[in-house]
Structures are given as structure tokens and as C-alpha cells.
Amino acid sequence: MSQPEKGMSSSQASEKKIAGHINEYDYAELIGGNVNVAGITRKKDVFDSLGMSHSVKSGKKWQMFLYSRTRLATNTILKGMGNLSNQLVACIDSLPSNRAMREENPIHYKESLQKPMRELSQELQNTNILEAFFMKVFFEAGEVDFLAILPSNINQVNAHIDQKEFHVFDASECVSIFCDGMVVCNSKKRARNQMDDQKVIFRNSNIQLGEIELRTDPSNWGRMKMWLDSKKVLCFLQERIPEAANPRPQIITYGKAIKKIRL
């Protein structure tokens, strides 16, 4: 189970989970579908009337994954993507056995992280691997058909269903857009106490859309996390897929989703 983000209280984390479920039910009602109560996979949130699956995203930041070393070393899908799984594991292995050791010599362990983080970035610059990676983290390796985004300016908990508007994209088209428009690189230090190559960054021009980082806080020690900025990703998709339609009130479909979806 995902842990609360650093600095987030338990009540805030619970609020985010509650909001997510509310949005799934509201979206299902708007498209005449059903929430995937059985939870076959986490990303298949809603099924429409034809049985096609939709991943519903809301909030300011999307946590795409928070993987432990064990999960990375055993996930068959990730292990099939070139050397990606090994490089993610190598980032975790750059840490000492406990947090106290890292705090005693933080520069040493930041230097130890640079090489595996650079290699991870280089691996994700391979178009085929990047495509498979995005398909995995967004759409459970192709099991999800559509991405439905509720803009982050909507009050996630208190907004009534009538105030919500979902933007729906075809999964395969999203992945193509991500691969064509996103640049993968390593982070660069912005202050004296920082160091280059501590993260993998996903950028569009000068805009950072998200990153992969090694967590060193107590609750998530030694886990690899990926997050994306929801507002920036939605704008990124809208700019590249300008064709839109309103098949139902409060539902906007884009590009290939216009013809593919049946509501």
C-alpha cells in the first residue's frame, strides 16, 4: 500500500483516498458505467457500458508508483524492459542499511547514487523501453483503455458531481504523445548543498512534468517513487491532441478517444 507523501498527515492522506473514490463513483455515474469494486488491478477504476476500462486521475500530483526493492526485483513486466529493473534496484542499493549511516555521510551516498541514476536515465531514453514503461505505470501494461483526468483546480472532496468535468484520452495515444514530447534527463543541483544526477526528470521544453526519485524519509526508506504534476500533464496532452468532443455533459473526449469510446 502506498505511504503518505513526506509532510502529509494521516488525515490528509485519508482525504486524498476518499476523494479518489468519490471521483471514481461520480465519473462512473456520468458515463453510465460501474466502479471496479473488485479491484482487479489498481488502475482499472471504472468500466463503461461496453466493458472498457478507465483509469481516473485527480489531485495535484499523481503518484505513479512507490516500489520497494523486492517488488522491483520480482516484477516480471519491469524485468522484461531491458535493464530497467536492475537499474532501479541499483539506485536503492546505493543506500546504506539504515538511515543513520546516510545522515553521517550524506555526500558519499549521494555520490553513490549518481551512477545508477544516470544509467536509469539513459535506459529510459530508449524509445521502446520508454513506451513500455509508460504503458506499465499508467495503464498496467495495456490493460486499461482510457485515461480520465479531473482537473486539479476542482475541490477533490467537497465538489458536487455537477461541478466536475472529466477529460478523457485514449491510452495508446497518451503513451505515443508522452514518448514523442517528453525529454528524459537527470536532475541538476540548484543549491550548494545539492548534487547533480540525484533524480530522473521528465520534461517538456523547460517545464518539468515529473520525476523518479529515491525516497530517504523514514516512512518510505529505500523505495523508488515516480510522480507527475497533474495540471502540467493535462495541458501537455491538450496541446498535442487539440481535437475534442462532448459526448455527454461534463465529459470531454480527445483524439482517438472521440471515436473509440461509446457512452
DRENDRENVO-723461 format. One record per residue (C-alpha): chain; x, y, z; residue number from 1. Coordinates in Angstrom, 2 decimals. Example, Ala and Ser with C-alpha at 12.3 -4.5 7.8 and 13.67 -1.06 7.14 Angstrom:
2
> A/12.30/-4.50/7.80/1
> A/13.67/-1.06/7.14/2
This chain:
263
> A/0.00/0.00/0.00/1
> A/1.28/3.50/-0.84/2
> A/2.53/5.57/2.07/3
> A/1.58/9.22/2.64/4
> A/3.89/11.72/0.94/5
> A/6.57/13.41/3.04/6
> A/4.99/16.15/5.14/7
> A/1.47/14.78/4.63/8
> A/-0.55/13.96/7.75/9
> A/-2.59/10.78/8.08/10
> A/-5.81/12.78/7.78/11
> A/-4.58/14.42/4.56/12
> A/-3.65/11.02/3.11/13
> A/-7.08/9.63/4.05/14
> A/-8.75/12.66/2.47/15
> A/-6.92/12.02/-0.80/16
> A/-8.03/8.38/-0.82/17
> A/-11.64/9.32/-0.05/18
> A/-11.59/11.94/-2.81/19
> A/-10.28/9.41/-5.30/20
> A/-13.13/7.01/-4.59/21
> A/-15.72/9.79/-4.76/22
> A/-14.36/10.84/-8.15/23
> A/-14.47/7.27/-9.45/24
> A/-18.14/6.94/-8.50/25
> A/-19.01/10.35/-9.96/26
> A/-17.21/9.53/-13.19/27
> A/-18.94/6.15/-13.42/28
> A/-22.30/7.85/-12.99/29
> A/-21.55/10.44/-15.68/30
> A/-20.56/7.83/-18.28/31
> A/-23.19/5.26/-17.31/32
> A/-20.58/2.79/-16.11/33
> A/-19.58/0.98/-12.93/34
> A/-16.76/1.34/-10.42/35
> A/-14.44/-1.64/-10.33/36
> A/-15.24/-2.60/-6.75/37
> A/-13.46/-5.94/-7.09/38
> A/-10.23/-4.07/-7.87/39
> A/-8.86/-6.50/-10.48/40
> A/-5.96/-4.08/-10.84/41
> A/-5.50/-0.71/-9.16/42
> A/-5.60/1.19/-12.43/43
> A/-8.87/-0.27/-13.73/44
> A/-11.01/2.18/-11.77/45
> A/-14.20/2.25/-13.85/46
> A/-15.79/0.08/-16.55/47
> A/-18.07/1.66/-19.15/48
> A/-21.16/0.03/-20.67/49
> A/-19.02/-1.85/-23.20/50
> A/-16.70/-3.21/-20.52/51
> A/-13.80/-0.95/-21.49/52
> A/-11.67/0.19/-18.55/53
> A/-10.87/3.72/-17.42/54
> A/-8.15/4.98/-15.06/55
> A/-9.44/8.02/-13.17/56
> A/-6.81/10.55/-12.07/57
> A/-7.33/13.56/-9.80/58
> A/-5.36/15.70/-7.37/59
> A/-2.35/17.98/-7.86/60
> A/0.27/15.23/-8.05/61
> A/-0.12/11.67/-9.27/62
> A/1.97/9.03/-7.56/63
> A/2.60/6.62/-10.41/64
> A/4.47/4.12/-8.27/65
> A/6.25/3.62/-4.97/66
> A/8.27/0.43/-5.41/67
> A/10.31/-1.50/-2.87/68
> A/13.46/-3.38/-3.83/69
> A/11.64/-6.72/-3.60/70
> A/8.90/-5.62/-5.95/71
> A/11.34/-4.22/-8.48/72
> A/13.42/-7.39/-8.40/73
> A/10.41/-9.67/-8.94/74
> A/8.03/-7.74/-11.22/75
> A/8.06/-9.70/-14.47/76
> A/6.82/-6.79/-16.59/77
> A/9.53/-4.39/-15.42/78
> A/12.18/-7.11/-15.68/79
> A/11.22/-7.51/-19.34/80
> A/12.13/-3.87/-20.12/81
> A/15.83/-4.11/-20.97/82
> A/17.92/-3.44/-17.88/83
> A/15.38/-1.08/-16.29/84
> A/14.51/-3.22/-13.27/85
> A/18.18/-3.77/-12.40/86
> A/18.91/-0.07/-12.65/87
> A/16.04/0.84/-10.34/88
> A/17.31/-1.76/-7.87/89
> A/20.85/-0.36/-8.20/90
> A/19.56/3.06/-7.11/91
> A/18.13/1.51/-3.95/92
> A/21.33/-0.46/-3.35/93
> A/23.29/2.80/-3.28/94
> A/21.81/3.39/0.19/95
> A/23.33/2.00/3.40/96
> A/21.40/-0.47/5.55/97
> A/19.94/2.25/7.76/98
> A/19.11/5.95/7.65/99
> A/21.52/6.93/10.44/100
> A/24.51/5.81/8.36/101
> A/23.38/8.01/5.47/102
> A/22.99/11.03/7.74/103
> A/26.57/10.57/8.96/104
> A/27.97/10.83/5.42/105
> A/25.29/12.16/3.04/106
> A/27.77/13.32/0.37/107
> A/29.22/9.82/0.00/108
> A/25.80/8.25/-0.54/109
> A/24.66/10.99/-2.92/110
> A/27.79/10.29/-4.97/111
> A/26.98/6.57/-4.87/112
> A/23.54/7.29/-6.33/113
> A/24.81/9.29/-9.31/114
> A/25.99/6.39/-11.49/115
> A/22.84/4.20/-11.24/116
> A/20.61/7.27/-11.63/117
> A/22.48/8.28/-14.81/118
> A/22.17/4.74/-16.15/119
> A/18.44/4.73/-15.35/120
> A/18.00/7.96/-17.32/121
> A/19.94/6.56/-20.28/122
> A/17.82/3.41/-20.30/123
> A/14.60/5.44/-20.36/124
> A/15.92/7.44/-23.30/125
> A/15.47/4.27/-25.37/126
> A/12.13/4.86/-27.12/127
> A/10.97/1.24/-26.94/128
> A/11.71/0.98/-23.23/129
> A/10.14/4.38/-22.51/130
> A/6.97/3.31/-24.36/131
> A/6.73/0.06/-22.39/132
> A/7.47/1.93/-19.17/133
> A/4.68/4.49/-19.65/134
> A/2.26/1.76/-20.68/135
> A/3.08/-0.09/-17.45/136
> A/2.94/2.79/-14.96/137
> A/-0.13/4.46/-16.49/138
> A/-2.15/1.60/-17.93/139
> A/-0.99/-1.61/-16.26/140
> A/0.85/-2.79/-19.38/141
> A/-2.07/-2.21/-21.74/142
> A/-4.91/-3.50/-19.57/143
> A/-6.53/-0.03/-19.30/144
> A/-8.24/1.59/-22.31/145
> A/-8.71/5.24/-21.28/146
> A/-7.27/7.92/-19.01/147
> A/-9.87/10.21/-17.37/148
> A/-8.50/13.34/-15.71/149
> A/-10.35/15.57/-13.25/150
> A/-8.52/18.95/-13.24/151
> A/-6.71/19.69/-10.00/152
> A/-8.48/23.06/-9.51/153
> A/-11.66/21.13/-8.63/154
> A/-12.19/20.66/-4.88/155
> A/-11.46/16.95/-4.66/156
> A/-13.62/16.19/-1.61/157
> A/-16.40/18.75/-1.39/158
> A/-17.26/19.42/-5.04/159
> A/-20.66/18.20/-6.15/160
> A/-20.82/15.94/-9.19/161
> A/-22.37/18.82/-11.18/162
> A/-19.16/20.84/-10.69/163
> A/-16.90/18.16/-12.13/164
> A/-15.66/17.85/-15.71/165
> A/-13.54/14.88/-16.80/166
> A/-11.08/14.94/-19.71/167
> A/-10.77/11.54/-21.39/168
> A/-7.86/10.31/-23.53/169
> A/-7.11/7.05/-25.35/170
> A/-4.41/5.08/-23.52/171
> A/-2.27/4.19/-26.53/172
> A/-2.42/7.75/-27.87/173
> A/-1.30/9.10/-24.46/174
> A/1.73/6.84/-24.49/175
> A/2.67/7.93/-28.01/176
> A/2.39/11.58/-27.01/177
> A/4.47/11.03/-23.88/178
> A/7.23/9.30/-25.84/179
> A/7.27/11.91/-28.61/180
> A/7.10/15.00/-26.41/181
> A/8.83/14.21/-23.14/182
> A/12.57/14.55/-22.64/183
> A/14.21/12.24/-20.10/184
> A/17.25/13.61/-18.26/185
> A/18.91/13.76/-14.86/186
> A/18.40/16.44/-12.26/187
> A/20.91/19.26/-11.78/188
> A/21.74/20.88/-8.46/189
> A/20.05/24.18/-7.67/190
> A/21.77/24.94/-4.37/191
> A/25.17/24.44/-2.76/192
> A/24.09/21.50/-0.62/193
> A/22.61/19.66/-3.60/194
> A/24.26/17.40/-6.16/195
> A/23.69/16.54/-9.83/196
> A/22.14/13.28/-11.01/197
> A/20.02/12.50/-7.94/198
> A/16.78/12.02/-9.90/199
> A/15.39/11.22/-13.34/200
> A/13.38/14.14/-14.71/201
> A/10.60/14.14/-17.32/202
> A/10.49/17.47/-19.14/203
> A/8.74/19.22/-21.98/204
> A/10.88/22.15/-23.15/205
> A/11.65/23.96/-19.87/206
> A/8.67/22.55/-17.99/207
> A/9.20/19.69/-15.55/208
> A/6.27/17.29/-15.68/209
> A/7.52/14.84/-13.08/210
> A/10.38/12.74/-11.78/211
> A/11.65/9.44/-10.42/212
> A/13.42/9.71/-7.08/213
> A/14.88/7.54/-4.34/214
> A/12.98/8.09/-1.11/215
> A/15.06/8.50/2.05/216
> A/12.39/9.65/4.51/217
> A/11.66/7.22/7.40/218
> A/8.25/6.01/6.19/219
> A/9.41/5.27/2.63/220
> A/13.10/4.48/3.19/221
> A/14.69/2.75/0.20/222
> A/11.76/2.95/-2.20/223
> A/11.71/4.31/-5.75/224
> A/8.94/6.81/-6.38/225
> A/7.59/8.36/-9.56/226
> A/5.22/11.32/-9.56/227
> A/3.74/13.59/-12.23/228
> A/2.22/17.07/-12.00/229
> A/-1.45/16.66/-12.98/230
> A/-2.06/20.19/-14.28/231
> A/1.06/20.16/-16.44/232
> A/0.33/16.70/-17.85/233
> A/-3.26/17.67/-18.74/234
> A/-2.04/20.83/-20.52/235
> A/0.66/18.79/-22.25/236
> A/-1.93/16.33/-23.63/237
> A/-4.42/19.05/-24.61/238
> A/-1.77/20.97/-26.55/239
> A/-0.87/17.88/-28.58/240
> A/-4.37/16.48/-29.00/241
> A/-6.47/19.59/-29.68/242
> A/-9.41/17.73/-31.30/243
> A/-12.12/17.43/-28.64/244
> A/-15.79/16.48/-28.32/245
> A/-18.54/16.42/-25.67/246
> A/-20.30/13.04/-25.92/247
> A/-22.03/13.74/-22.61/248
> A/-22.30/16.74/-20.29/249
> A/-19.17/17.10/-18.14/250
> A/-17.28/14.59/-20.30/251
> A/-14.72/15.84/-22.86/252
> A/-13.04/13.28/-25.11/253
> A/-9.89/13.91/-27.15/254
> A/-8.29/12.50/-30.30/255
> A/-8.71/8.75/-30.77/256
> A/-10.97/8.55/-27.71/257
> A/-13.68/10.51/-29.59/258
> A/-14.47/7.59/-31.88/259
> A/-13.24/4.75/-29.69/260
> A/-15.33/5.49/-26.63/261
> A/-19.04/4.65/-26.61/262
> A/-21.05/6.36/-23.89/263
